[in-house]
Amino acid sequence: MAPAYEITPEARFTCQQCAGCCHNWLIFLTPEEYDRLSNHDWAAESPRLAGRPLFVEQAPPGRDGPKAVRLARIEGACAFLEPDGLCLIHKVQGMAAKPSPCQQYPFHFARTPDGATATLDFACTAVLADTGARLAEHPEDLDAAYQVMQRRVALPSHGLPVSGVLGERLWLGPKQPLHWRNYRTLESALLGALERADRSLETRLLGLDRLLQLTAARFGAALGAPNDEFDAWAGTLAGSDYAALWEVTPPAKLSAPRQRAVLAPFIGGLEQQWQAMDAANAGGRGIGTRLTLAIIVANGVGPLQLAGYSATLDQGQMRRVRFPQDDPALAHLYTRYLKSLIQRKSLVDDTDVFQGYRYFLLSFAAARWYAVARAALAGRSVAELDDLRQGIRLVEKGLGHAEGLRSGATQWVVRFLFRHLASPATMIHNFYTGD
């Protein structure tokens, strides 16, 4: 039986049949899916597939151990994507025959002590455009996608990516336990402050950082068990329109080079995934290592081969681009995306809340970086809404493959860089003013 879903009331999605989700994804198959699909004569259905490999064996990104089988790609698109933009598997055998990741997309599910949270993937064209039917009005779609996810999770481990399960015992910091009920209170406060559209986006994100700092300082270890005092404090904070969070004095000096230095390994990891996809051996490392890419991004000058955009970027041009972060349309899209990251429980995805917030800020800053890069590639002096859409799409889709960004070694690097190079305020600040 499907659980009661927690869904954002305004979340909406209807497939636009744009085939965007059929490009530049690695779709790994369960053994049953591979056996069923590989035993069908697909060339008889579509002669263009005659003599072409339809399946590839490789290790899932960021994972050691046995290889798995994924769908092959032809010029970046799924081999089963037909010239008319429709899926051959769906045409011939129906929706239920498609690989489970395709059936579940674009839904994210986080299984929690309260049931399940359903959110949407912002690499999807319809989600980015905020079009379609409200999810709450079509629970049957959620049920179908959730059952697909459950069947995949129930399989014996084959090294395939699956959703995790959150327990009642979480972590605020590395040594600060956080009970699930207190996390829900904290998450509600984070979302409430983020939704304050009367404040600039930079102010709101600084406020979220202050909320975490106040929570740790005032309650600390007392959050390991349900805490009524914390509930009351958070309620008072919401009742004051989060006034205490806006009492933030930004650091006297914010550094663009330090922002790039912290962001560089994250961008390098995303780009490494895109480069690996473009390489002849999609399981390989691509045309550059993450370290090499990170050094180039951190320097902020000279040419950079961007596999995400299949173009060579002159990084010096990025300094001439203005990113209007508080333009109402851009700020609205950014807010929707950042809310989704929190609602899908990414702040507590195999880590503590403070570390999750660092990754949250890296996703925010990376989307802005890619948006500015796209505007620079087009020779425009001001980034536009579609630039941010494509920036968010690259971050979302890249995170779906770059699992090494959450490895223990990478998490240590992220903690070190935030501690010694750049504060959250530096990562939040918009240096792209076009001056």
C-alpha positions as a Markdown table, in Angstrom:
| # | Residue | x | y | z |
|---|---|---|---|---|
| 1 | Met | 0.0 | 0.0 | 0.0 |
| 2 | Ala | 1.3 | 3.4 | -0.9 |
| 3 | Pro | 1.9 | 5.8 | 2.0 |
| 4 | Ala | 0.3 | 9.2 | 2.6 |
| 5 | Tyr | 2.5 | 11.5 | 0.6 |
| 6 | Glu | 3.7 | 14.9 | 1.8 |
| 7 | Ile | 3.4 | 17.0 | -1.3 |
| 8 | Thr | 4.0 | 20.7 | -1.9 |
| 9 | Pro | 0.6 | 22.1 | -2.7 |
| 10 | Glu | 1.8 | 24.1 | -5.7 |
| 11 | Ala | 3.9 | 21.3 | -7.2 |
| 12 | Arg | 2.7 | 20.5 | -10.8 |
| 13 | Phe | 3.8 | 18.2 | -13.6 |
| 14 | Thr | 2.4 | 17.0 | -16.9 |
| 15 | Cys | 4.7 | 15.3 | -19.4 |
| 16 | Gln | 5.3 | 17.6 | -22.4 |
| 17 | Gln | 6.9 | 14.8 | -24.5 |
| 18 | Cys | 9.9 | 17.0 | -25.1 |
| 19 | Ala | 12.3 | 14.0 | -24.7 |
| 20 | Gly | 14.6 | 16.0 | -22.5 |
| 21 | Cys | 14.8 | 13.2 | -20.0 |
| 22 | Cys | 15.9 | 10.8 | -22.9 |
| 23 | His | 19.2 | 12.7 | -23.4 |
| 24 | Asn | 22.3 | 12.5 | -21.3 |
| 25 | Trp | 21.1 | 10.1 | -18.6 |
| 26 | Leu | 22.6 | 6.8 | -17.6 |
| 27 | Ile | 19.7 | 4.4 | -17.2 |
| 28 | Phe | 20.8 | 1.3 | -15.3 |
| 29 | Leu | 18.6 | -1.8 | -15.5 |
| 30 | Thr | 17.7 | -4.5 | -13.0 |
| 31 | Pro | 18.5 | -8.0 | -14.1 |
| 32 | Glu | 14.9 | -8.7 | -14.9 |
| 33 | Glu | 14.6 | -5.6 | -17.0 |
| 34 | Tyr | 17.8 | -6.5 | -18.9 |
| 35 | Asp | 16.6 | -10.1 | -19.6 |
| 36 | Arg | 13.3 | -8.9 | -20.8 |
| 37 | Leu | 14.5 | -6.1 | -23.0 |
| 38 | Ser | 17.5 | -7.9 | -24.4 |
| 39 | Asn | 15.4 | -10.9 | -25.6 |
| 40 | His | 13.2 | -8.7 | -27.9 |
| 41 | Asp | 14.1 | -8.1 | -31.5 |
| 42 | Trp | 14.2 | -4.3 | -31.5 |
| 43 | Ala | 15.7 | -4.0 | -34.9 |
| 44 | Ala | 12.5 | -5.6 | -36.3 |
| 45 | Glu | 10.5 | -2.8 | -34.6 |
| 46 | Ser | 12.9 | 0.0 | -35.8 |
| 47 | Pro | 15.4 | -0.9 | -38.6 |
| 48 | Arg | 17.7 | 2.0 | -37.6 |
| 49 | Leu | 18.8 | -0.1 | -34.6 |
| 50 | Ala | 20.1 | -3.0 | -36.7 |
| 51 | Gly | 23.7 | -3.8 | -35.8 |
| 52 | Arg | 23.8 | -1.2 | -33.0 |
| 53 | Pro | 24.6 | -2.1 | -29.4 |
| 54 | Leu | 21.5 | -1.4 | -27.2 |
| 55 | Phe | 23.0 | -2.2 | -23.8 |
| 56 | Val | 26.3 | -1.3 | -22.2 |
| 57 | Glu | 27.9 | -2.9 | -19.1 |
| 58 | Gln | 29.6 | -0.5 | -16.7 |
| 59 | Ala | 29.9 | 0.4 | -13.0 |
| 60 | Pro | 27.4 | 3.0 | -11.9 |
| 61 | Pro | 29.0 | 6.4 | -11.3 |
| 62 | Gly | 30.7 | 6.8 | -8.0 |
| 63 | Arg | 30.3 | 3.2 | -7.0 |
| 64 | Asp | 32.8 | 0.4 | -6.6 |
| 65 | Gly | 32.0 | -3.2 | -7.1 |
| 66 | Pro | 30.2 | -5.2 | -9.8 |
| 67 | Lys | 29.2 | -3.7 | -13.1 |
| 68 | Ala | 25.6 | -3.2 | -14.1 |
| 69 | Val | 23.9 | -2.9 | -17.5 |
| 70 | Arg | 22.5 | 0.4 | -18.7 |
| 71 | Leu | 20.8 | 1.5 | -21.9 |
| 72 | Ala | 23.1 | 2.5 | -24.7 |
| 73 | Arg | 23.0 | 6.0 | -26.1 |
| 74 | Ile | 23.3 | 7.3 | -29.7 |
| 75 | Glu | 24.6 | 10.8 | -30.0 |
| 76 | Gly | 23.7 | 11.6 | -26.4 |
| 77 | Ala | 20.2 | 10.2 | -26.6 |
| 78 | Cys | 18.8 | 7.0 | -25.4 |
| 79 | Ala | 19.1 | 4.3 | -28.1 |
| 80 | Phe | 15.4 | 3.7 | -27.8 |
| 81 | Leu | 14.4 | 7.3 | -28.5 |
| 82 | Glu | 12.7 | 7.3 | -31.9 |
| 83 | Pro | 13.0 | 10.1 | -34.5 |
| 84 | Asp | 9.5 | 11.2 | -33.7 |
| 85 | Gly | 10.7 | 11.9 | -30.1 |
| 86 | Leu | 8.8 | 9.0 | -28.5 |
| 87 | Cys | 10.1 | 5.9 | -26.7 |
| 88 | Leu | 10.2 | 2.7 | -28.7 |
| 89 | Ile | 9.9 | 0.5 | -25.6 |
| 90 | His | 6.8 | 2.5 | -24.6 |
| 91 | Lys | 5.3 | 2.3 | -28.1 |
| 92 | Val | 5.8 | -1.5 | -28.4 |
| 93 | Gln | 5.4 | -2.8 | -24.9 |
| 94 | Gly | 3.7 | -0.1 | -22.9 |
| 95 | Met | 4.6 | 2.2 | -19.9 |
| 96 | Ala | 5.0 | -0.7 | -17.5 |
| 97 | Ala | 7.8 | -2.3 | -19.7 |
| 98 | Lys | 10.1 | 0.8 | -19.5 |
| 99 | Pro | 13.1 | 0.7 | -17.1 |
| 100 | Ser | 12.1 | 1.6 | -13.6 |
| 101 | Pro | 14.0 | 5.0 | -13.6 |
| 102 | Cys | 12.1 | 6.1 | -16.6 |
| 103 | Gln | 8.8 | 5.1 | -15.1 |
| 104 | Gln | 9.6 | 6.9 | -11.8 |
| 105 | Tyr | 10.9 | 10.1 | -13.4 |
| 106 | Pro | 10.5 | 13.0 | -12.5 |
| 107 | Phe | 9.4 | 12.0 | -9.0 |
| 108 | His | 11.7 | 12.0 | -6.0 |
| 109 | Phe | 10.6 | 10.0 | -3.0 |
| 110 | Ala | 12.1 | 10.3 | 0.5 |
| 111 | Arg | 10.9 | 7.6 | 2.9 |
| 112 | Thr | 10.6 | 9.0 | 6.4 |
| 113 | Pro | 9.2 | 8.0 | 9.8 |
| 114 | Asp | 6.0 | 9.9 | 8.7 |
| 115 | Gly | 5.5 | 8.1 | 5.4 |
| 116 | Ala | 7.0 | 9.5 | 2.2 |
| 117 | Thr | 7.7 | 12.9 | 0.7 |
| 118 | Ala | 7.2 | 13.4 | -3.0 |
| 119 | Thr | 9.0 | 16.1 | -4.9 |
| 120 | Leu | 10.0 | 16.8 | -8.5 |
| 121 | Asp | 13.2 | 16.8 | -10.4 |
| 122 | Phe | 14.2 | 20.2 | -11.8 |
| 123 | Ala | 16.0 | 18.8 | -14.8 |
| 124 | Cys | 12.5 | 18.2 | -16.3 |
| 125 | Thr | 11.3 | 20.8 | -18.8 |
| 126 | Ala | 7.8 | 20.9 | -17.4 |
| 127 | Val | 9.0 | 21.2 | -13.8 |
| 128 | Leu | 11.3 | 24.1 | -14.7 |
| 129 | Ala | 8.4 | 25.8 | -16.5 |
| 130 | Asp | 6.0 | 25.1 | -13.6 |
| 131 | Thr | 3.4 | 23.7 | -16.0 |
| 132 | Gly | 0.9 | 20.8 | -15.8 |
| 133 | Ala | -1.5 | 19.3 | -13.4 |
| 134 | Arg | -1.1 | 19.7 | -9.6 |
| 135 | Leu | 0.4 | 16.5 | -8.1 |
| 136 | Ala | -2.1 | 16.6 | -5.3 |
| 137 | Glu | -5.0 | 16.2 | -7.8 |
| 138 | His | -3.5 | 13.0 | -9.3 |
| 139 | Pro | -2.4 | 10.7 | -6.5 |
| 140 | Glu | -2.6 | 7.7 | -8.9 |
| 141 | Asp | 0.5 | 9.0 | -10.7 |
| 142 | Leu | 2.4 | 9.3 | -7.5 |
| 143 | Asp | 1.2 | 5.8 | -6.4 |
| 144 | Ala | 2.4 | 4.3 | -9.7 |
| 145 | Ala | 5.9 | 5.9 | -9.4 |
| 146 | Tyr | 6.2 | 5.0 | -5.8 |
| 147 | Gln | 5.4 | 1.4 | -6.4 |
| 148 | Val | 8.1 | 1.3 | -9.1 |
| 149 | Met | 10.6 | 2.7 | -6.6 |
| 150 | Gln | 9.6 | 0.2 | -4.0 |
| 151 | Arg | 10.0 | -2.8 | -6.3 |
| 152 | Arg | 13.5 | -1.6 | -7.2 |
| 153 | Val | 14.4 | -1.1 | -3.5 |
| 154 | Ala | 13.2 | -4.6 | -2.7 |
| 155 | Leu | 15.6 | -6.3 | -5.1 |
| 156 | Pro | 18.8 | -7.9 | -3.8 |
| 157 | Ser | 21.7 | -5.4 | -4.0 |
| 158 | His | 23.1 | -5.0 | -7.4 |
| 159 | Gly | 24.9 | -1.7 | -6.9 |
| 160 | Leu | 22.0 | 0.2 | -8.5 |
| 161 | Pro | 21.1 | 3.7 | -7.1 |
| 162 | Val | 18.0 | 3.6 | -4.9 |
| 163 | Ser | 16.3 | 5.9 | -2.5 |
| 164 | Gly | 17.3 | 5.7 | 1.2 |
| 165 | Val | 15.2 | 5.7 | 4.3 |
| 166 | Leu | 15.4 | 8.3 | 7.0 |
| 167 | Gly | 15.1 | 7.1 | 10.6 |
| 168 | Glu | 14.2 | 9.1 | 13.7 |
| 169 | Arg | 17.8 | 9.7 | 14.7 |
| 170 | Leu | 19.4 | 12.3 | 12.5 |
| 171 | Trp | 22.3 | 14.7 | 13.0 |
| 172 | Leu | 22.4 | 18.5 | 13.3 |
| 173 | Gly | 26.2 | 18.5 | 13.3 |
| 174 | Pro | 28.8 | 15.7 | 13.3 |
| 175 | Lys | 28.3 | 15.2 | 17.1 |
| 176 | Gln | 24.9 | 16.7 | 17.6 |
| 177 | Pro | 22.0 | 14.2 | 17.4 |
| 178 | Leu | 18.8 | 15.5 | 16.0 |
| 179 | His | 15.4 | 13.8 | 16.5 |
| 180 | Trp | 13.2 | 13.5 | 13.5 |
| 181 | Arg | 10.4 | 15.5 | 15.1 |
| 182 | Asn | 12.9 | 18.4 | 15.8 |
| 183 | Tyr | 14.2 | 18.1 | 12.2 |
| 184 | Arg | 10.6 | 18.6 | 10.9 |
| 185 | Thr | 10.3 | 21.7 | 13.1 |
| 186 | Leu | 13.6 | 23.0 | 11.8 |
| 187 | Glu | 12.7 | 22.2 | 8.2 |
| 188 | Ser | 9.4 | 24.1 | 8.5 |
| 189 | Ala | 11.3 | 27.1 | 9.8 |
| 190 | Leu | 13.8 | 26.9 | 6.9 |
| 191 | Leu | 11.1 | 26.8 | 4.3 |
| 192 | Gly | 9.1 | 29.6 | 6.0 |
| 193 | Ala | 12.1 | 31.9 | 6.0 |
| 194 | Leu | 13.0 | 30.9 | 2.4 |
| 195 | Glu | 9.5 | 31.8 | 1.2 |
| 196 | Arg | 9.7 | 35.4 | 2.5 |
| 197 | Ala | 9.7 | 37.0 | -1.0 |
| 198 | Asp | 9.8 | 40.5 | 0.5 |
| 199 | Arg | 13.4 | 39.9 | 1.4 |
| 200 | Ser | 16.2 | 39.6 | -1.2 |
| 201 | Leu | 17.3 | 36.1 | -2.0 |
| 202 | Glu | 20.8 | 36.8 | -0.5 |
| 203 | Thr | 19.2 | 38.0 | 2.7 |
| 204 | Arg | 17.0 | 34.9 | 2.9 |
| 205 | Leu | 19.8 | 32.5 | 2.5 |
| 206 | Leu | 21.9 | 34.4 | 5.1 |
| 207 | Gly | 18.9 | 34.0 | 7.3 |
| 208 | Leu | 18.8 | 30.3 | 6.8 |
| 209 | Asp | 22.4 | 30.1 | 7.9 |
| 210 | Arg | 21.7 | 32.2 | 11.0 |
| 211 | Leu | 18.7 | 29.9 | 11.8 |
| 212 | Leu | 21.0 | 26.9 | 11.9 |
| 213 | Gln | 23.6 | 28.7 | 14.0 |
| 214 | Leu | 20.9 | 29.9 | 16.5 |
| 215 | Thr | 19.4 | 26.4 | 16.7 |
| 216 | Ala | 22.8 | 24.8 | 17.5 |
| 217 | Ala | 23.8 | 27.5 | 20.0 |
| 218 | Arg | 20.5 | 27.6 | 21.9 |
| 219 | Phe | 19.5 | 23.9 | 21.9 |
| 220 | Gly | 22.5 | 21.8 | 20.9 |
| 221 | Ala | 22.5 | 18.3 | 22.4 |
| 222 | Ala | 18.9 | 18.9 | 23.7 |
| 223 | Leu | 17.6 | 18.1 | 20.2 |
| 224 | Gly | 18.4 | 14.4 | 20.4 |
| 225 | Ala | 14.9 | 13.8 | 21.8 |
| 226 | Pro | 11.6 | 15.5 | 21.0 |
| 227 | Asn | 11.9 | 19.1 | 22.4 |
| 228 | Asp | 8.7 | 21.1 | 23.1 |
| 229 | Glu | 10.8 | 24.2 | 23.9 |
| 230 | Phe | 12.4 | 24.1 | 20.5 |
| 231 | Asp | 8.9 | 23.8 | 18.9 |
| 232 | Ala | 7.7 | 26.9 | 20.9 |
| 233 | Trp | 10.8 | 28.9 | 19.9 |
| 234 | Ala | 10.4 | 28.0 | 16.2 |
| 235 | Gly | 6.7 | 29.0 | 16.5 |
| 236 | Thr | 7.6 | 32.4 | 18.0 |
| 237 | Leu | 10.1 | 32.9 | 15.3 |
| 238 | Ala | 7.5 | 32.3 | 12.6 |
| 239 | Gly | 5.1 | 34.5 | 14.3 |
| 240 | Ser | 7.6 | 37.4 | 14.2 |
| 241 | Asp | 8.1 | 36.9 | 10.4 |
| 242 | Tyr | 11.5 | 35.5 | 11.3 |
| 243 | Ala | 12.7 | 38.9 | 12.4 |
| 244 | Ala | 15.7 | 37.5 | 14.3 |
| 245 | Leu | 17.0 | 35.9 | 11.2 |
| 246 | Trp | 17.4 | 39.2 | 9.4 |
| 247 | Glu | 19.6 | 40.7 | 12.0 |
| 248 | Val | 22.7 | 39.6 | 10.1 |
| 249 | Thr | 25.8 | 41.7 | 9.6 |
| 250 | Pro | 27.5 | 40.5 | 6.4 |
| 251 | Pro | 31.3 | 40.0 | 6.6 |
| 252 | Ala | 33.2 | 43.1 | 5.8 |
| 253 | Lys | 35.1 | 41.4 | 3.0 |
| 254 | Leu | 33.6 | 38.9 | 0.5 |
| 255 | Ser | 36.0 | 37.3 | -2.0 |
| 256 | Ala | 35.1 | 36.2 | -5.5 |
| 257 | Pro | 38.3 | 34.1 | -5.8 |
| 258 | Arg | 37.5 | 32.3 | -2.6 |
| 259 | Gln | 33.9 | 31.6 | -3.8 |
| 260 | Arg | 35.4 | 30.1 | -7.0 |
| 261 | Ala | 37.9 | 28.0 | -5.0 |
| 262 | Val | 35.2 | 26.4 | -2.9 |
| 263 | Leu | 32.8 | 25.9 | -5.9 |
| 264 | Ala | 35.6 | 24.6 | -8.2 |
| 265 | Pro | 35.7 | 20.9 | -6.9 |
| 266 | Phe | 31.9 | 20.8 | -7.2 |
| 267 | Ile | 31.8 | 22.1 | -10.7 |
| 268 | Gly | 34.7 | 19.8 | -11.5 |
| 269 | Gly | 32.8 | 16.8 | -10.3 |
| 270 | Leu | 29.7 | 17.8 | -12.4 |
| 271 | Glu | 31.8 | 18.4 | -15.5 |
| 272 | Gln | 33.7 | 15.2 | -15.0 |
| 273 | Gln | 30.4 | 13.3 | -15.3 |
| 274 | Trp | 29.4 | 15.2 | -18.5 |
| 275 | Gln | 32.9 | 14.5 | -20.0 |
| 276 | Ala | 32.7 | 10.8 | -19.1 |
| 277 | Met | 29.4 | 10.7 | -21.0 |
| 278 | Asp | 30.9 | 12.4 | -24.0 |
| 279 | Ala | 33.9 | 10.0 | -24.0 |
| 280 | Ala | 33.9 | 6.9 | -26.2 |
| 281 | Asn | 34.0 | 4.8 | -23.0 |
| 282 | Ala | 31.1 | 6.3 | -21.0 |
| 283 | Gly | 32.5 | 4.6 | -17.9 |
| 284 | Gly | 35.8 | 6.3 | -18.2 |
| 285 | Arg | 37.1 | 9.6 | -16.8 |
| 286 | Gly | 36.5 | 11.7 | -19.8 |
| 287 | Ile | 38.8 | 14.4 | -21.2 |
| 288 | Gly | 39.9 | 15.7 | -17.9 |
| 289 | Thr | 40.1 | 14.8 | -14.2 |
| 290 | Arg | 38.1 | 16.5 | -11.6 |
| 291 | Leu | 41.2 | 18.0 | -10.1 |
| 292 | Thr | 42.3 | 19.5 | -13.4 |
| 293 | Leu | 38.8 | 20.9 | -14.0 |
| 294 | Ala | 38.7 | 22.3 | -10.5 |
| 295 | Ile | 42.0 | 24.1 | -10.9 |
| 296 | Ile | 40.8 | 25.8 | -14.1 |
| 297 | Val | 37.5 | 26.9 | -12.6 |
| 298 | Ala | 39.3 | 28.2 | -9.5 |
| 299 | Asn | 41.7 | 30.3 | -11.6 |
| 300 | Gly | 38.7 | 31.9 | -13.3 |
| 301 | Val | 40.7 | 32.8 | -16.4 |
| 302 | Gly | 41.4 | 31.3 | -19.8 |
| 303 | Pro | 39.5 | 28.7 | -21.8 |
| 304 | Leu | 37.5 | 25.9 | -20.2 |
| 305 | Gln | 36.0 | 23.1 | -22.1 |
| 306 | Leu | 32.4 | 22.8 | -20.8 |
| 307 | Ala | 31.0 | 19.4 | -21.6 |
| 308 | Gly | 27.7 | 20.4 | -20.0 |
| 309 | Tyr | 27.2 | 22.9 | -22.8 |
| 310 | Ser | 29.4 | 21.2 | -25.4 |
| 311 | Ala | 31.3 | 24.4 | -25.8 |
| 312 | Thr | 34.6 | 26.2 | -24.9 |
| 313 | Leu | 34.1 | 29.0 | -22.4 |
| 314 | Asp | 36.3 | 32.0 | -22.1 |
| 315 | Gln | 36.0 | 32.5 | -18.3 |
| 316 | Gly | 37.1 | 36.1 | -18.6 |
| 317 | Gln | 33.8 | 36.8 | -20.4 |
| 318 | Met | 31.9 | 35.8 | -17.3 |
| 319 | Arg | 33.0 | 38.9 | -15.4 |
| 320 | Arg | 31.2 | 41.0 | -18.0 |
| 321 | Val | 27.9 | 39.3 | -17.3 |
| 322 | Arg | 25.4 | 40.6 | -14.8 |
| 323 | Phe | 23.3 | 38.1 | -13.0 |
| 324 | Pro | 20.0 | 39.8 | -11.9 |
| 325 | Gln | 19.5 | 37.5 | -8.8 |
| 326 | Asp | 16.6 | 39.5 | -7.5 |
| 327 | Asp | 14.7 | 39.8 | -10.7 |
| 328 | Pro | 11.2 | 38.5 | -9.7 |
| 329 | Ala | 11.2 | 35.7 | -12.3 |
| 330 | Leu | 14.7 | 34.5 | -11.5 |
| 331 | Ala | 14.2 | 34.7 | -7.8 |
| 332 | His | 10.9 | 32.8 | -8.0 |
| 333 | Leu | 12.5 | 30.0 | -10.0 |
| 334 | Tyr | 15.4 | 29.9 | -7.6 |
| 335 | Thr | 13.1 | 29.8 | -4.6 |
| 336 | Arg | 11.1 | 26.9 | -6.1 |
| 337 | Tyr | 14.3 | 24.9 | -6.7 |
| 338 | Leu | 15.8 | 25.6 | -3.3 |
| 339 | Lys | 12.6 | 24.7 | -1.6 |
| 340 | Ser | 12.6 | 21.4 | -3.5 |
| 341 | Leu | 16.1 | 20.6 | -2.3 |
| 342 | Ile | 15.0 | 21.0 | 1.3 |
| 343 | Gln | 11.7 | 19.1 | 0.8 |
| 344 | Arg | 13.4 | 16.1 | -0.7 |
| 345 | Lys | 15.4 | 15.8 | 2.5 |
| 346 | Ser | 18.8 | 16.6 | 0.9 |
| 347 | Leu | 19.9 | 18.3 | 4.1 |
| 348 | Val | 20.0 | 15.0 | 5.9 |
| 349 | Asp | 20.9 | 12.7 | 3.0 |
| 350 | Asp | 23.6 | 10.5 | 4.5 |
| 351 | Thr | 25.0 | 13.6 | 6.3 |
| 352 | Asp | 24.3 | 16.1 | 9.1 |
| 353 | Val | 22.2 | 19.3 | 8.5 |
| 354 | Phe | 25.2 | 21.7 | 8.5 |
| 355 | Gln | 27.0 | 19.6 | 5.9 |
| 356 | Gly | 23.7 | 19.2 | 3.9 |
| 357 | Tyr | 23.4 | 23.0 | 3.9 |
| 358 | Arg | 26.9 | 23.4 | 2.5 |
| 359 | Tyr | 25.9 | 21.1 | -0.4 |
| 360 | Phe | 22.7 | 23.1 | -0.7 |
| 361 | Leu | 24.7 | 26.3 | -1.1 |
| 362 | Leu | 27.0 | 24.6 | -3.6 |
| 363 | Ser | 24.0 | 23.7 | -5.7 |
| 364 | Phe | 22.7 | 27.2 | -5.5 |
| 365 | Ala | 26.1 | 28.7 | -6.5 |
| 366 | Ala | 26.7 | 26.2 | -9.2 |
| 367 | Ala | 23.4 | 26.9 | -10.9 |
| 368 | Arg | 24.2 | 30.6 | -10.9 |
| 369 | Trp | 27.7 | 29.8 | -12.3 |
| 370 | Tyr | 26.3 | 27.8 | -15.2 |
| 371 | Ala | 23.7 | 30.4 | -15.9 |
| 372 | Val | 26.4 | 33.1 | -16.2 |
| 373 | Ala | 28.5 | 30.8 | -18.3 |
| 374 | Arg | 25.6 | 30.2 | -20.7 |
| 375 | Ala | 25.0 | 34.0 | -21.1 |
| 376 | Ala | 28.8 | 34.5 | -21.7 |
| 377 | Leu | 28.8 | 31.8 | -24.3 |
| 378 | Ala | 25.9 | 33.5 | -26.1 |
| 379 | Gly | 27.7 | 36.9 | -25.9 |
| 380 | Arg | 25.0 | 38.5 | -23.7 |
| 381 | Ser | 25.8 | 41.0 | -20.9 |
| 382 | Val | 22.8 | 40.0 | -18.7 |
| 383 | Ala | 21.8 | 36.4 | -17.7 |
| 384 | Glu | 18.2 | 35.6 | -18.5 |
| 385 | Leu | 15.6 | 33.3 | -17.0 |
| 386 | Asp | 16.3 | 30.5 | -19.5 |
| 387 | Asp | 20.0 | 30.7 | -18.6 |
| 388 | Leu | 19.1 | 29.9 | -15.0 |
| 389 | Arg | 16.7 | 27.2 | -16.1 |
| 390 | Gln | 19.6 | 25.5 | -18.0 |
| 391 | Gly | 22.0 | 26.1 | -15.1 |
| 392 | Ile | 19.6 | 24.3 | -12.7 |
| 393 | Arg | 19.0 | 21.6 | -15.2 |
| 394 | Leu | 22.8 | 20.8 | -15.5 |
| 395 | Val | 23.2 | 20.8 | -11.7 |
| 396 | Glu | 20.1 | 18.5 | -11.2 |
| 397 | Lys | 21.1 | 16.1 | -13.9 |
| 398 | Gly | 24.7 | 16.1 | -12.9 |
| 399 | Leu | 23.9 | 15.4 | -9.3 |
| 400 | Gly | 21.9 | 12.4 | -10.5 |
| 401 | His | 25.2 | 10.9 | -11.8 |
| 402 | Ala | 28.0 | 12.4 | -9.8 |
| 403 | Glu | 27.5 | 10.3 | -6.7 |
| 404 | Gly | 31.2 | 10.8 | -5.8 |
| 405 | Leu | 30.3 | 14.3 | -4.7 |
| 406 | Arg | 28.8 | 12.7 | -1.5 |
| 407 | Ser | 31.7 | 10.3 | -0.9 |
| 408 | Gly | 33.5 | 10.5 | 2.5 |
| 409 | Ala | 36.6 | 12.0 | 0.9 |
| 410 | Thr | 34.7 | 14.7 | -0.9 |
| 411 | Gln | 32.7 | 15.5 | 2.2 |
| 412 | Trp | 35.9 | 16.1 | 4.1 |
| 413 | Val | 37.1 | 18.4 | 1.3 |
| 414 | Val | 33.8 | 20.4 | 1.5 |
| 415 | Arg | 34.0 | 20.8 | 5.2 |
| 416 | Phe | 37.7 | 21.9 | 5.0 |
| 417 | Leu | 37.0 | 24.5 | 2.2 |
| 418 | Phe | 34.0 | 26.0 | 4.0 |
| 419 | Arg | 35.9 | 26.1 | 7.3 |
| 420 | His | 39.2 | 27.7 | 5.9 |
| 421 | Leu | 38.4 | 29.4 | 2.6 |
| 422 | Ala | 34.9 | 30.7 | 2.4 |
| 423 | Ser | 31.9 | 31.2 | 4.7 |
| 424 | Pro | 28.4 | 30.6 | 3.6 |
| 425 | Ala | 28.0 | 34.4 | 3.1 |
| 426 | Thr | 30.8 | 34.3 | 0.5 |
| 427 | Met | 29.1 | 31.4 | -1.3 |
| 428 | Ile | 25.7 | 33.2 | -1.2 |
| 429 | His | 27.0 | 36.5 | -2.5 |
| 430 | Asn | 26.4 | 37.4 | -6.1 |
| 431 | Phe | 29.6 | 38.7 | -7.6 |
| 432 | Tyr | 28.3 | 38.8 | -11.1 |
| 433 | Thr | 27.4 | 42.5 | -11.4 |
| 434 | Gly | 28.8 | 43.0 | -14.9 |
| 435 | Asp | 31.2 | 45.8 | -13.7 |
